[in-house]
Amino acid sequence: MRTALFLLAAILCAQPPAGRPPLRDRAAAGDPDAQFSLGKNYEAGRSGLKKDYAMAASWYRKSAEQGNAYAQASLGILCHSGKGLPRDDVQAEMWFIVAANGVEKNDRDTVVEMRDSVAAHLAPEQVAEAKRMASEWKPKKTP
């Protein structure tokens, strides 16, 4: 009985508020915040989804490309760890540089630490490449 109540509570909590489309629908429609949330759900294996780093990376990328700084930092983490996509520290560094310019002030120090930690393991020309890519990066418009 207790398990059934827990499952019912989890299902009810996972439902969007009345009149609001489900998270997956909002993400598919191009909402970068919904895409980021869906990526987090896949990364953590929550809200009824199996843990899937490739799906997390895909949703983070969609959100990151639209300018969501938290998705950019999360994508940088996956690029650095090689979870869900091939490990690429130059890409990770680029995403951390872009994210550091867009996160709220309270979170900037954390992103800068991640950026600097990755940079410490790169050759100078790799850091220069990441900086070049970050300077050329522009957010994409939603479909």
DRENDO-720055 format. One record per residue (C-alpha): residue in three letters; chain; residue number from 1; x, y, z. Coordinates in nm, 2 decimals. Layout:
N
code	unit	pos	X	Y	Z
Ala	A	NUM	X	Y	Z
...
***
This chain:
143
code	unit	pos	X	Y	Z
Met	A	1	0.00	0.00	0.00
Arg	A	2	0.28	0.24	0.09
Thr	A	3	0.46	0.17	-0.24
Ala	A	4	0.14	0.23	-0.43
Leu	A	5	0.09	0.57	-0.26
Phe	A	6	0.45	0.67	-0.33
Leu	A	7	0.41	0.58	-0.70
Leu	A	8	0.08	0.78	-0.72
Ala	A	9	0.24	1.08	-0.55
Ala	A	10	0.54	1.06	-0.79
Ile	A	11	0.30	1.04	-1.09
Leu	A	12	0.10	1.34	-0.97
Cys	A	13	0.41	1.54	-0.89
Ala	A	14	0.55	1.47	-1.24
Gln	A	15	0.24	1.61	-1.41
Pro	A	16	0.26	1.97	-1.54
Pro	A	17	0.03	2.23	-1.38
Ala	A	18	-0.31	2.25	-1.55
Gly	A	19	-0.30	2.42	-1.88
Arg	A	20	0.08	2.38	-1.92
Pro	A	21	0.21	2.14	-2.18
Pro	A	22	0.42	1.85	-2.06
Leu	A	23	0.80	1.90	-2.03
Arg	A	24	0.88	1.68	-2.33
Asp	A	25	0.63	1.87	-2.55
Arg	A	26	0.78	2.21	-2.45
Ala	A	27	1.13	2.08	-2.51
Ala	A	28	1.04	1.95	-2.85
Ala	A	29	0.88	2.28	-2.93
Gly	A	30	1.22	2.45	-2.87
Asp	A	31	1.19	2.58	-2.51
Pro	A	32	1.55	2.60	-2.39
Asp	A	33	1.45	2.58	-2.02
Ala	A	34	1.24	2.27	-2.09
Gln	A	35	1.53	2.12	-2.29
Phe	A	36	1.77	2.18	-2.01
Ser	A	37	1.53	2.03	-1.75
Leu	A	38	1.47	1.72	-1.98
Gly	A	39	1.85	1.69	-2.01
Lys	A	40	1.89	1.70	-1.63
Asn	A	41	1.61	1.43	-1.60
Tyr	A	42	1.80	1.20	-1.84
Glu	A	43	2.13	1.27	-1.67
Ala	A	44	1.99	1.18	-1.33
Gly	A	45	1.75	0.91	-1.43
Arg	A	46	1.45	1.09	-1.27
Ser	A	47	1.09	1.17	-1.36
Gly	A	48	1.03	0.82	-1.49
Leu	A	49	1.33	0.83	-1.74
Lys	A	50	1.62	0.59	-1.74
Lys	A	51	1.96	0.74	-1.70
Asp	A	52	2.08	0.82	-2.05
Tyr	A	53	2.39	1.04	-2.09
Ala	A	54	2.35	1.05	-2.47
Met	A	55	2.00	1.18	-2.44
Ala	A	56	2.11	1.43	-2.17
Ala	A	57	2.38	1.56	-2.40
Ser	A	58	2.14	1.59	-2.69
Trp	A	59	1.89	1.80	-2.49
Tyr	A	60	2.17	2.00	-2.33
Arg	A	61	2.31	2.08	-2.67
Lys	A	62	1.97	2.20	-2.80
Ser	A	63	1.93	2.43	-2.50
Ala	A	64	2.30	2.54	-2.49
Glu	A	65	2.29	2.64	-2.86
Gln	A	66	2.00	2.87	-2.78
Gly	A	67	2.20	3.04	-2.50
Asn	A	68	2.11	2.86	-2.18
Ala	A	69	2.42	2.90	-1.97
Tyr	A	70	2.34	2.62	-1.73
Ala	A	71	2.29	2.38	-2.03
Gln	A	72	2.62	2.51	-2.16
Ala	A	73	2.80	2.43	-1.84
Ser	A	74	2.63	2.09	-1.82
Leu	A	75	2.73	2.01	-2.17
Gly	A	76	3.09	2.11	-2.08
Ile	A	77	3.08	1.86	-1.80
Leu	A	78	2.96	1.58	-2.03
Cys	A	79	3.22	1.67	-2.29
His	A	80	3.50	1.67	-2.02
Ser	A	81	3.38	1.34	-1.87
Gly	A	82	3.30	1.17	-2.20
Lys	A	83	2.96	1.07	-2.08
Gly	A	84	2.70	1.05	-2.36
Leu	A	85	2.95	1.17	-2.62
Pro	A	86	3.32	1.14	-2.70
Arg	A	87	3.55	1.31	-2.45
Asp	A	88	3.66	1.64	-2.59
Asp	A	89	3.83	1.88	-2.35
Val	A	90	3.86	2.16	-2.61
Gln	A	91	3.48	2.15	-2.66
Ala	A	92	3.44	2.13	-2.28
Glu	A	93	3.66	2.44	-2.24
Met	A	94	3.47	2.63	-2.51
Trp	A	95	3.13	2.56	-2.34
Phe	A	96	3.27	2.66	-2.00
Ile	A	97	3.40	2.99	-2.14
Val	A	98	3.06	3.06	-2.30
Ala	A	99	2.87	2.95	-1.99
Ala	A	100	3.09	3.17	-1.76
Asn	A	101	2.98	3.47	-1.95
Gly	A	102	2.61	3.39	-1.91
Val	A	103	2.55	3.24	-1.57
Glu	A	104	2.42	3.43	-1.28
Lys	A	105	2.68	3.60	-1.07
Asn	A	106	2.63	3.35	-0.78
Asp	A	107	2.71	3.06	-1.01
Arg	A	108	3.00	3.21	-1.21
Asp	A	109	3.27	3.10	-0.97
Thr	A	110	3.18	2.74	-1.00
Val	A	111	3.18	2.75	-1.38
Val	A	112	3.51	2.94	-1.38
Glu	A	113	3.66	2.67	-1.16
Met	A	114	3.55	2.40	-1.40
Arg	A	115	3.69	2.61	-1.70
Asp	A	116	4.02	2.66	-1.53
Ser	A	117	4.05	2.30	-1.42
Val	A	118	4.00	2.18	-1.78
Ala	A	119	4.24	2.45	-1.92
Ala	A	120	4.51	2.33	-1.68
His	A	121	4.53	2.00	-1.87
Leu	A	122	4.53	2.15	-2.22
Ala	A	123	4.82	2.27	-2.43
Pro	A	124	4.83	2.64	-2.49
Glu	A	125	4.72	2.60	-2.86
Gln	A	126	4.42	2.40	-2.74
Val	A	127	4.32	2.67	-2.49
Ala	A	128	4.36	2.93	-2.77
Glu	A	129	4.13	2.71	-3.00
Ala	A	130	3.87	2.69	-2.73
Lys	A	131	3.88	3.07	-2.68
Arg	A	132	3.85	3.12	-3.05
Met	A	133	3.55	2.89	-3.08
Ala	A	134	3.39	3.07	-2.78
Ser	A	135	3.44	3.41	-2.93
Glu	A	136	3.28	3.30	-3.25
Trp	A	137	2.99	3.13	-3.08
Lys	A	138	2.65	3.28	-3.13
Pro	A	139	2.31	3.15	-3.00
Lys	A	140	2.08	2.99	-3.25
Lys	A	141	1.72	3.10	-3.29
Thr	A	142	1.45	2.86	-3.19
Pro	A	143	1.27	2.68	-3.47
***
